[in-house]
Amino acid sequence: MATIAYNLGMNQLTLVLPFALPNAELAADLLKVLQAPALAALLSRTSTCDLEIFDNAKRLLPHEAWLAHALGLSPAPNGEEAQAAFAARAMRGYGLVPEPGGRYFLLHPAHLAIARSHISLEDLRQLKLSEDDGRALFDIASPYFDEIGQPLAYGDAGTWFMRADGWSDLQCASPDAATTQDLSVWMPEGEHARAARRLQNEVQMLWHEHPVNAAREERGLKAINSFWIWGASLANAEAARCAASLHTRDAPDWLAALAEPAQRDASPSSVLASQQDAIIVLGGLIEAAQAQEWGMWLQQLQALEADWFAPLLAAVKAGRMGQLRLVLSHRDAWLSCTTSKHAQRKFWRAITLNKLKAS
């Protein structure tokens, strides 16, 4: 499972589960076959439980807005900011040093698919871009970015960074928010949106028929024919002092870069043994839900039941943590439920998964 752990020095463990809320029209059928008694107990016997409706027009997904706020990168958890300022912090996770006062964007090599009626963004997880290929594409594009005064920095094959101090107005969507959507309403907006599109076009020409893409297509892979930018942030000293730790396998690499290396392999036992309060983000459900692969989604959630929900329920009942908060989301809402040893003693509350259908 994709796992992210952020130690915040708080007296509670928070488990964030992007896309753990199923689509409303499918929820009843999915929950009939899901065997997750530990998750049911955690959701049924609670101290608090709140559903927050999220305006998807904010150009982020609910868990991204929630996480940005939890890490001090956005003033509000509901996406009131046009974008979450992840870029400078992610740069530091790659060992890069953003210059104070510089405005940086996350930039991902991407595949834009052109259909008869719309253009769509391929899920970045599906691109399977190797380090050699990513570096080759970076090397041919980087001089052009230098020439226009918006230099690139390389994080890994699929995660680059662009400095564009003058683009403070540009409003961008996260790639997971834009994936599977008609891009006509998800492309960058603002005074510099035209400049961003022009930059995209130039890079598309640089990469068109590049040997990397020719070889990818021979292997049955999608060509890297564009890029996606978002997550703009202004580098400053305060952001450099923010501490975070993360382990990820299935989640995007930019998210892994928000973490400290020492805690990129979180497990229930390691988190509990540390005696530090943490936020843990499990991202393994995102890809299945985005692709509407509900059989895979059930398998992933079943694995989370064994690997995470059951051990954490046991820890709550034994009093090894003060509170456990679950934050579950889909594209349009998140559900936040808090439980404790005392709450788990509410035997009169039936144990069900019905709260997964509340949204």
Summary of the structure (lengths in Angstrom):
residues: 359
radius of gyration: 20.8
end to end distance: 24.2
largest distance: 68.0
contacts: 1204
relative contact order: 0.27
helix: 39%
strand: 19%
